[in-house]
Amino acid sequence: MDLEALFKISHGVYLTGTRDEHHRLIGSCIDSVMVVEADPAQVIISLNKGSYTCQNVLKNKHLTLSVLPEDTEDSLIKRFGTQTSKDVDKWLDGSYELISDLPALKDSVVIMELQ
């Protein structure tokens, strides 16, 4: 992991990305990320335990974290923060790239792959 990525984390808004058991791209908008160690690199994220994304992250033990820029449109935050990936394809617009087969927002300040 590029340790410079850790310095990009501050209070902000983030997108998580993973896949479900049907191999569909899923994700959530979160606002709780904390760097706890630089060597080895460790971060803590907070997901709603009842969310579809959290259930799948717990199964996969693998996700991406996209640090959103300050000028991110509210519609993106709303799409990822107020709907469930179980019912809605949040990644439909194609503004993502795949990192180890997991979705991450292209226009991010930084993208991290977490296990």
N, C-alpha and C positions, 0 to 999 in steps of 0.2 A: 504494500500500500504506500502511496505517495504521502508522506507525513505532512506535506504542505496542505493537503486536503483538510487535515484536522483544524488548521487555522482559519478555514472558511466557515466553520460552524460558530454561529452566534445565535442570539434569539431570533427566530425567523419561522418560516413555513417550509415544509419539506414534503416530498412525495415519496412513498414507498412503492416498490414494484416487485411482484412475484408472480407465480402461476398457481392455478388451482388444480385439482385432480383431473380435470378435463383438458389440461394444458392451456387454458385460456389465460390471457394477460389480465392481472388484477392489481389493484393498488389503492392506497388511501392517502389523504392529506393529513399530516400531523404537525404539531408545533412543539414537541418535546424531544429534543436531542441533546445529549450531553457527552462531552469528551471526558473519559475517566482515566485514560492512560495513553501515553505516546509511544512507549516501547515495552511490550508490543502494543500496537495501535488498538484501542478499545473504545467503543462508544456505546451509550445506552440510548435506546429509543423507547418511547411509550406509545403503545397501540391500545385502542379500546378492546378489551379482552373478548367482548361479545361480537366483534366485527368479523366479517367474512375474511378480510385480509389477514387479521391476526390469527384466525384459525389455520389458515394456509401457511403463514410464516412459521407457526409452531410445528407444522408437519414437515415443511421443506427445510427449515433451518437455514434459509438462504434468501436474500432480498437485495434490492438496490435502494439507495437513498439518494434522491435528487435534491440538492440545495437550491431553492428557488430564488431568483433575483428579486430585488425590491419592486421592480416594475411589472411583476407578474399580474396578469389580468385576473380580476375577481371571478370571472366565469370559470377559469381553470380550477381555482381553489374550491369554488362551489361544486363543480363536477366531481372532484375527487373527495370532497369533504361531506357532502350531504346525500350521497346515493351509495347503494351497495353494489359492489362488483358482481354479486350473485345475479343481479337483474340487469345491470347496465354495463356496456363495454366502454369503460372510461378512456381507453387508449385508442379509440376508433379514429381520431383525426390524423393519426400518423406522425405526430410531433415527438415521437420517441425513437430511441435506438435500442438495440438489444445488447446487453452486457452479460455474457455467459448465459444467453437465452432468456434473460429477464429484462423487462422494460425499464427504461430510464428516460427522463425528459431531456430532449436534445438541448434546449435552451437553459440549461442549469448553470449555476455558478461552479458547481463541482458535482461529480457523480461518484458515489462509493458503492462498492459491492461488499455486503456484510454477510457473515456467517455466524 
